């Protein structure tokens, strides 16, 4: 099972922001392994918009989008929750999240329309 729990415009630590035209978009994910183990980490999560695909920022520290998703191998029936944070243009729209946990070599990605 894989689901998006929350989507939030995150605040950088101490008010830090890389650029006024960009924002930190945080997505809290929840994952649970079914009958077999599965690996999941920030590198398995991508954000698509306007024909672009970007990776999560693994080292951004925020005030409100913690804890960050860390690479984890879930054994059968284990679960986890964590945030992935993307640096996106403030005007970005039609966002789609692609999550491809690793279980087998050619696993299909799960897509979420974020409706932003």
NUDREN-379351 format. One line per 8 residues: number of its first residue (from 1); their letters; for each residue z, y, x of N, C-alpha, C. Coordinates in nm, 4 decimals, padded with zeros to 6 digits. Last residue first. Layout:
<sites>
NUM) a) Z:Y:X:Z:Y:X:Z:Y:X | ...
</sites>
This chain:
<sites>
116) xxxxxxxx) -00.7975:02.0358:-00.2543:-00.7641:02.1711:-00.2095:-00.8907:02.2500:-00.1943 | -00.8005:01.7574:-00.3081:-00.8141:01.8564:-00.4141:-00.7785:01.9992:-00.3757 | -00.7960:01.5383:-00.1529:-00.6751:01.6192:-00.1531:-00.6837:01.7359:-00.2508 | -00.8881:01.2178:-00.1964:-00.9363:01.3521:-00.2265:-00.8133:01.4391:-00.2407 | -00.8658:00.9699:00.0401:-00.7895:01.0452:-00.0581:-00.8545:01.1811:-00.0744 | -00.9703:00.6451:00.1376:-01.0013:00.7870:00.1249:-00.9176:00.8490:00.0134 | -00.9239:00.4046:00.3800:-00.8820:00.4462:00.2473:-00.9028:00.5973:00.2412 | -01.1726:00.2257:00.5634:-01.0824:00.3386:00.5514:-01.0451:00.3579:00.4038
108) xxxxxxxx) -01.1817:-00.1225:00.6423:-01.2325:-00.0079:00.5689:-01.1272:00.1027:00.5655 | -01.1745:-00.2838:00.9617:-01.1109:-00.2487:00.8347:-01.1739:-00.1247:00.7741 | -01.2741:-00.4329:01.1822:-01.3617:-00.3468:01.1025:-01.3029:-00.3124:00.9660 | -01.0502:-00.5753:01.3032:-01.1374:-00.4864:01.3788:-01.2175:-00.3890:01.2918 | -00.7480:-00.5552:01.1080:-00.8597:-00.6305:01.1620:-00.9579:-00.5299:01.2214 | -00.5630:-00.3541:01.1072:-00.5197:-00.4910:01.0826:-00.6235:-00.5840:01.1420 | -00.4874:-00.0264:01.1296:-00.5504:-00.1368:01.2025:-00.4842:-00.2685:01.1669 | -00.5695:00.2179:00.8776:-00.4721:00.1395:00.9547:-00.5425:00.0215:01.0206
100) xxxxxxxx) -00.7260:00.4810:00.8206:-00.7760:00.3488:00.8572:-00.6721:00.2765:00.9423 | -00.7805:00.7364:00.6007:-00.6749:00.6620:00.6707:-00.7266:00.5207:00.6944 | -00.8947:01.0519:00.5386:-00.9394:00.9167:00.5686:-00.8303:00.8483:00.6509 | -00.8964:01.3043:00.2983:-00.8190:01.2370:00.4022:-00.8697:01.0944:00.4161 | -01.0804:01.5896:00.2320:-01.0696:01.4461:00.2084:-00.9976:01.3837:00.3276 | -01.1145:01.9051:00.0744:-01.0573:01.8228:00.1804:-01.0478:01.6768:00.1380 | -01.2326:02.1382:-00.0364:-01.2912:02.0049:-00.0563:-01.2449:01.9091:00.0534 | -01.1852:02.3928:00.2193:-01.1742:02.3386:00.0838:-01.2433:02.2028:00.0776
92) xxxxxxxx) -01.0549:02.6458:00.4319:-01.1071:02.5092:00.4162:-01.0841:02.4589:00.2741 | -00.9494:02.8923:00.4911:-01.0468:02.8861:00.3817:-01.1001:02.7450:00.3559 | -00.7965:02.8537:00.7139:-00.7270:02.8873:00.5894:-00.8206:02.8751:00.4696 | -00.8966:02.5744:00.9089:-00.9225:02.7117:00.8655:-00.8521:02.7364:00.7321 | -00.6242:02.3672:01.0348:-00.7487:02.3864:00.9587:-00.7714:02.5347:00.9301 | -00.4628:02.1276:01.1972:-00.4867:02.2705:01.2121:-00.6232:02.2973:01.1494 | -00.2533:01.8856:01.0459:-00.3864:01.9258:01.0890:-00.3901:02.0773:01.1008 | -00.0137:01.6334:01.0699:-00.0389:01.7768:01.0587:-00.1756:01.8075:01.1190
84) xxxxxxxx) 00.1538:01.3801:00.8962:00.0444:01.4128:00.9878:00.0121:01.5594:00.9624 | 00.4782:01.2376:00.8543:00.3835:01.3475:00.8342:00.2741:01.3446:00.9393 | 00.5938:00.9277:00.7065:00.5835:01.0262:00.8122:00.4745:01.1268:00.7815 | 00.7388:00.6136:00.6393:00.6977:00.7440:00.5892:00.6905:00.8375:00.7075 | 00.6980:00.2573:00.5972:00.7311:00.3769:00.6744:00.6827:00.4985:00.5993 | 00.7913:-00.0915:00.5571:00.7275:00.0332:00.5148:00.7700:00.1470:00.6068 | 00.7271:-00.4472:00.5487:00.7944:-00.3289:00.6039:00.7199:-00.2040:00.5578 | 00.5743:-00.6635:00.4620:00.6709:-00.6045:00.3685:00.7551:-00.4914:00.4273
76) xxxxxxxx) 00.5012:-00.7749:00.7838:00.4845:-00.7973:00.6403:00.6029:-00.7412:00.5632 | 00.5492:-00.5006:01.0160:00.5411:-00.6433:00.9836:00.5316:-00.6566:00.8324 | 00.3756:-00.2337:01.1486:00.4583:-00.2800:01.0380:00.4394:-00.4295:01.0200 | 00.3764:-00.0601:01.4318:00.3232:-00.1846:01.3764:00.4223:-00.2315:01.2721 | 00.3150:00.2852:01.4728:00.4081:00.1781:01.4371:00.3298:00.0558:01.3925 | 00.3080:00.6068:01.5939:00.2384:00.4780:01.5942:00.3411:00.3668:01.5733 | 00.4598:00.8345:01.3646:00.4476:00.7766:01.4992:00.3782:00.6422:01.4881 | 00.4407:01.1269:01.1859:00.4067:00.9850:01.1842:00.3889:00.9378:01.3278
68) xxxxxxxx) 00.7139:01.3535:01.2220:00.5729:01.3211:01.2382:00.5548:01.1694:01.2355 | 00.9679:01.4046:00.9722:00.9240:01.3623:01.1052:00.7747:01.3314:01.1062 | 00.8353:01.7311:00.8996:00.8955:01.6376:00.9947:00.9570:01.5224:00.9171 | 00.7548:01.9986:00.8152:00.6729:01.8777:00.8054:00.7156:01.7782:00.9127 | 00.9020:02.2340:00.8606:00.9167:02.1635:00.7343:00.8322:02.0380:00.7167 | 00.8590:02.3505:01.1063:00.9915:02.3642:01.0455:01.0101:02.2653:00.9306 | 00.6831:02.1616:01.3586:00.6906:02.2486:01.2421:00.8341:02.2535:01.1914 | 00.4955:02.1051:01.6405:00.6314:02.1069:01.5874:00.6364:02.2066:01.4729
60) xxxxxxxx) 00.2308:01.8990:01.7324:00.2707:02.0240:01.6683:00.4113:02.0088:01.6116 | 00.1311:01.6660:01.8406:00.2442:01.7290:01.9077:00.2891:01.8601:01.8451 | -00.0964:01.5584:01.7127:00.0223:01.4739:01.7301:00.1452:01.5445:01.7860 | -00.2923:01.6583:01.4629:-00.2335:01.7171:01.5835:-00.1017:01.6446:01.6111 | -00.5563:01.4438:01.3469:-00.4236:01.5031:01.3322:-00.3759:01.5553:01.4677 | -00.9052:01.5310:01.3789:-00.7904:01.4422:01.3973:-00.6606:01.5188:01.3757 | -01.1810:01.6006:01.1582:-01.0852:01.6373:01.2625:-00.9690:01.5384:01.2643 | -01.5111:01.6401:01.0749:-01.4016:01.5431:01.0749:-01.3095:01.5809:01.1895
52) xxxxxxxx) -01.7256:01.8355:00.8619:-01.6507:01.8137:00.9868:-01.5458:01.7057:00.9669 | -01.8382:01.9024:00.6204:-01.9184:01.8261:00.7155:-01.8515:01.8003:00.8489 | -01.6214:02.0318:00.4894:-01.7422:02.1058:00.5281:-01.8242:02.0327:00.6352 | -01.3819:01.7943:00.6009:-01.4136:01.9121:00.5192:-01.5394:01.9761:00.5754 | -01.1477:01.5379:00.6585:-01.2883:01.5775:00.6476:-01.2983:01.7006:00.5580 | -00.9159:01.4063:00.8837:-00.9373:01.4973:00.7720:-01.0822:01.5418:00.7749 | -00.7724:01.0870:00.9678:-00.8693:01.1956:00.9911:-00.8799:01.2803:00.8652 | -00.5670:00.8538:01.1253:-00.5796:00.9462:01.0127:-00.6731:01.0611:01.0513
44) xxxxxxxx) -00.5060:00.7090:01.3420:-00.5752:00.6371:01.2355:-00.6037:00.7267:01.1153 | -00.3495:00.8625:01.5038:-00.4898:00.8457:01.5441:-00.5709:00.7694:01.4394 | -00.0927:00.8415:01.3967:-00.1707:00.9631:01.3700:-00.3182:00.9470:01.4054 | -00.0810:00.4923:01.2850:-00.0358:00.6066:01.3637:-00.1253:00.7259:01.3368 | -00.0273:00.1528:01.2198:-00.0629:00.2841:01.1682:-00.0031:00.3914:01.2570 | -00.1013:-00.1909:01.1775:-00.0636:-00.0819:01.2679:-00.1113:00.0498:01.2084 | 00.0386:-00.4679:01.0015:-00.0645:-00.3647:01.0105:-00.0127:-00.2546:01.1028 | 00.0902:-00.8114:00.9023:00.1257:-00.6906:00.9759:00.0076:-00.5949:00.9821
36) xxxxxxxx) 00.0641:-00.9263:00.5594:00.0345:-00.9365:00.7025:00.0721:-00.8061:00.7709 | 00.1200:-00.8722:00.2966:00.1575:-01.0046:00.3474:00.1327:-01.0230:00.4966 | 00.1522:-00.5403:00.3311:00.1625:-00.6440:00.2260:00.2074:-00.7749:00.2905 | 00.3208:-00.2589:00.4524:00.2386:-00.3761:00.4834:00.2589:-00.4794:00.3726 | 00.3036:00.0675:00.3350:00.3776:-00.0582:00.3302:00.2807:-00.1710:00.3605 | 00.3409:00.4180:00.3790:00.2632:00.2951:00.3957:00.3563:00.1750:00.3882 | 00.2985:00.7532:00.3046:00.3873:00.6380:00.2905:00.3002:00.5139:00.2981 | 00.2624:01.0799:00.4439:00.2081:00.9492:00.4061:00.3201:00.8477:00.3923
28) xxxxxxxx) 00.2251:01.4171:00.3983:00.3240:01.3111:00.4143:00.2650:01.1818:00.3586 | 00.0534:01.6526:00.5679:00.0360:01.5499:00.4657:00.1375:01.4402:00.4943 | 00.0122:01.9971:00.6366:00.0883:01.8737:00.6533:00.0669:01.7801:00.5361 | -00.1720:02.2249:00.8007:-00.1701:02.1506:00.6755:-00.1018:02.0176:00.7016 | -00.1409:02.5289:00.9371:-00.0973:02.3910:00.9593:-00.0890:02.3237:00.8236 | -00.4306:02.7448:00.9489:-00.2979:02.7069:00.9030:-00.2699:02.5619:00.9379 | -00.6120:03.0391:01.0586:-00.5914:02.8939:01.0508:-00.4502:02.8646:01.0022 | -00.6254:03.3057:01.0996:-00.7319:03.2473:01.0182:-00.7138:03.0968:00.9964
20) xxxxxxxx) -00.4257:03.3724:01.2791:-00.4076:03.4090:01.1382:-00.5129:03.3489:01.0443 | -00.3260:03.1114:01.4941:-00.4306:03.2081:01.4633:-00.4155:03.2449:01.3157 | -00.1010:02.9529:01.5349:-00.2001:02.9631:01.6418:-00.2978:03.0782:01.6206 | 00.2259:03.0587:01.4830:00.0989:03.0232:01.4193:-00.0107:03.0475:01.5217 | 00.5782:03.0462:01.4633:00.4567:03.0371:01.5447:00.3381:02.9934:01.4608 | 00.8256:03.0572:01.3418:00.7192:03.1415:01.2880:00.5886:03.1356:01.3644 | 00.9807:02.8604:01.4643:01.0088:03.0011:01.4949:00.8954:03.0940:01.4504 | 00.7263:02.6223:01.4183:00.8617:02.6517:01.4649:00.8733:02.7977:01.5050
12) xxxxxxxx) 00.5107:02.6832:01.1366:00.5326:02.6522:01.2772:00.6749:02.6879:01.3174 | 00.5158:02.5423:00.8195:00.5541:02.6588:00.9005:00.5743:02.6141:01.0438 | 00.2491:02.3907:00.6325:00.3687:02.3838:00.7166:00.3907:02.5141:00.7929 | 00.1596:02.3396:00.3206:00.1244:02.4302:00.4291:00.2508:02.4451:00.5128 | 00.1476:01.9999:00.2135:00.2234:02.1225:00.2312:00.1611:02.2078:00.3414 | 00.1598:01.7246:00.0043:00.0716:01.8080:00.0856:00.1376:01.9445:00.0921 | 00.3088:01.3960:-00.0298:00.3088:01.5418:-00.0461:00.2056:01.6046:00.0448 | 00.2215:01.1251:-00.0290:00.3409:01.1670:-00.1040:00.3397:01.3171:-00.1326
4) xxxx) -00.0430:00.9131:-00.0457:-00.0081:01.0490:-00.0044:00.1098:01.0918:-00.0912 | -00.0156:00.5627:00.0387:-00.0265:00.6755:-00.0541:00.0122:00.8065:00.0111 | -00.0758:00.2218:00.0486:-00.0866:00.3461:00.1229:-00.0975:00.4592:00.0223 | 00.0000:-00.1177:00.0841:00.0000:00.0000:00.0000:00.0000:00.1243:00.0888
</sites>
